[in-house]
């Protein structure tokens, strides 16, 4: 089973990367956030790999950070979460953000994942909290005692609520708050999000 690859990025397109290792090209699927962080074609890169084996196919999923692979493998172990949804969740919520979402029962945050409504998000929260065992990624007991347990997710939740109240869709909100510093002042976060939404596309 393949656990990692180090080689040359031969090609990239959509959600796929082609990496050559010792003369052999490996096709890997990546989440949108990982694709954006890939180096230029021709550069060397290292990827952590989840080797997904089914009766009729084998697929390699690539991750730039070990904690992303750990989170992905825990996600797809939960009922109703396949590889595509697992990548979608991690593309919207990095592992540390997912930790905060679970700790605060933030249904609205999971609704920012494409194709996930409130009913599905509520079910996912129950599934993930009961089945995820991520001591390095999701440590709810530590979060419960942390001062940031409520402030970090609350700031983004306030921004989402404000943008929703202004009539923006989930897709627009998701794009506006991606990669925002959850520890910043909510007013500053909202200003940044509004600037992104106003920028020409």
Secondary structure, DSSP 8 states (H G I E B T S, - for coil): ---EEEEEEEEEETTEEEEEETTEEEEEE--HHHHHT---TT-EEEEEEEEEE-SS-EEEEEESSHHHHHHHHHHHHSTT--HHHHHHHHHHS-HHHHHHHHHTT-HHHHTTSTT--HHHHHHHHHHHHHH--BTTTB-HHHHHT-THHHHHHHHHHHHHHHHHHTT--HHHHHHHHTT--TTS-HHHHHHHHHHHHHS--
